[in-house]
Amino acid sequence: MTAPSSLPDNLRYEQACDQAIAMCDGNLRSTIKALIMANEYLETELEELQAAITAGCVPASTHETSDAA
């Protein structure tokens, strides 16, 4: 569902809308529901990451290990 970043924003958004609607077989209500669910998931993930940062935790992928060659 990604569009090339070289396209103007309005065209990228139009293509993204078309793709989202197509993924939901043209059902606009299902499309909106899917987008709301995706947004809620991302908001929850962001809150969890913010809490981890506040607690002093760093995601494992950014840790440098002393075993690294």
C-alpha positions as CSV (number, residue, x, y, z in Angstrom):
1,M,0.0,0.0,0.0
2,T,3.0,2.3,-0.4
3,A,3.3,4.8,-3.2
4,P,6.5,6.3,-4.5
5,S,7.6,9.3,-2.5
6,S,8.4,11.2,-5.7
7,L,4.6,11.7,-6.4
8,P,2.9,14.9,-5.3
9,D,1.2,14.4,-1.9
10,N,-2.3,14.8,-3.3
11,L,-1.7,12.0,-5.9
12,R,-0.1,9.8,-3.3
13,Y,-3.1,10.2,-1.1
14,E,-5.5,9.5,-3.9
15,Q,-3.6,6.3,-4.8
16,A,-3.5,5.2,-1.2
17,C,-7.2,5.8,-0.9
18,D,-7.9,3.8,-4.0
19,Q,-5.7,1.0,-2.8
20,A,-7.3,0.9,0.6
21,I,-10.8,0.8,-0.9
22,A,-9.7,-1.9,-3.3
23,M,-8.3,-4.0,-0.5
24,C,-11.8,-3.9,1.2
25,D,-13.5,-4.9,-2.1
26,G,-14.9,-1.4,-2.6
27,N,-16.8,-1.4,0.8
28,L,-16.2,2.2,2.1
29,R,-17.4,1.3,5.6
30,S,-15.0,-1.6,5.8
31,T,-12.2,0.7,4.5
32,I,-12.9,3.3,7.2
33,K,-13.1,0.6,9.9
34,A,-9.8,-0.9,8.8
35,L,-8.1,2.5,8.8
36,I,-9.4,3.3,12.3
37,M,-8.2,-0.1,13.6
38,A,-4.8,0.5,12.0
39,N,-4.6,4.0,13.6
40,E,-5.5,2.6,17.0
41,Y,-2.9,0.0,16.7
42,L,-0.2,2.5,15.9
43,E,-1.3,4.8,18.7
44,T,-1.0,2.0,21.2
45,E,2.4,1.1,19.8
46,L,3.5,4.7,20.1
47,E,2.3,4.9,23.7
48,E,4.2,1.7,24.6
49,L,7.4,3.1,23.0
50,Q,7.0,6.4,24.8
51,A,6.5,4.6,28.1
52,A,9.6,2.4,27.4
53,I,11.7,5.5,26.6
54,T,10.4,7.3,29.8
55,A,11.4,4.2,31.8
56,G,14.9,4.3,30.3
57,C,14.5,1.3,28.0
58,V,15.8,1.2,24.5
59,P,14.5,-1.1,21.8
60,A,16.7,-4.2,21.4
61,S,17.5,-3.4,17.7
62,T,19.4,-0.2,18.8
63,H,21.5,-1.9,21.5
64,E,25.1,-2.3,20.7
65,T,26.5,-5.5,22.1
66,S,30.0,-5.9,23.4
67,D,30.3,-9.2,21.5
68,A,30.0,-7.4,18.1
69,A,33.0,-7.8,15.9
